[in-house]
Amino acid sequence: MAGKARVSLATMAAEVDADVDLPLMVGALRARGVDAQAVAWDAPDWAAFDQVVIRSTWDYAPRIEEFLHGPAT
């Protein structure tokens, strides 16, 4: 593999800084050579990541179409 794998831990915006488990998970992945970060599911450019772990996307239900297909363009 060329370079580090880029992994996103997908959460909801309100949890990026509030979920006490996310920094532990990010740290554990980084300790294993993974370029990991926690991001809000509706914010990033998903093409920038090799893998996405759906973590705590609790606000997806009222926005199911955006969650499944991305924001409207």
N, C-alpha and C positions, 0 to 999 in steps of 0.2 A: 504494500500500500504506500503510495506517495503521500507523505505528510500525515498529519493527524486527522482522524475521523472527526467531522463536525457534527455534534449531536445537540439537539434542542430538547429541553424538558418543557413541554407545552403546559401552560397554566392559564388562568384568567388574570387580567391586568391587576386586579385587587390583591392577588396572591403572590405576585412576583417578589415583592419585598416582605410580605407578611408570613408566608409559609415557612415555618422553622425547619422543615425537612429539606427544602430545596437546596440551601447552601451545602448541606451535608452530602446530598446526592451529587451535586456539581463537583464538590471537592473530591469525592471518591472516584468519580469518572476521570477527573483531571489527573489524579494520582496514578491512574492507569494509562495515561498518555492520550486521553480523549479530550478534544477541544469542546467542552460542554458549557452550556449556558441555559438559564431559565428565561423563557420569554413568554409574553402573552400570546395566546393562540391567534389573535386577530391582528397582530402587529407585524411579524417578520416577513421577509421574503423567503419563503420555504425552500426555494431553489438554492439558497446559501448553505443548507444543511444536507449532510449525507443521510441522517436518520432523525426521526422525531419520536420522542416518547410522550404519549399522551398521559399527562400527570394529573392535573386538577383543573379541568376545563369546565367548571361547574356552571358557568353562564351560557353554555352552548344551546340549551334547550329552546329558549325563546328566539334564538338566532340560528336555528338548525340549517337553513339553506346557506347562510354565510359560512357556517362551520364545515359543511360538506363540500361546498363548491368555491369558497373564497369570496372576497368582497365583490360586489357588482362593479363592473367597469363602465 
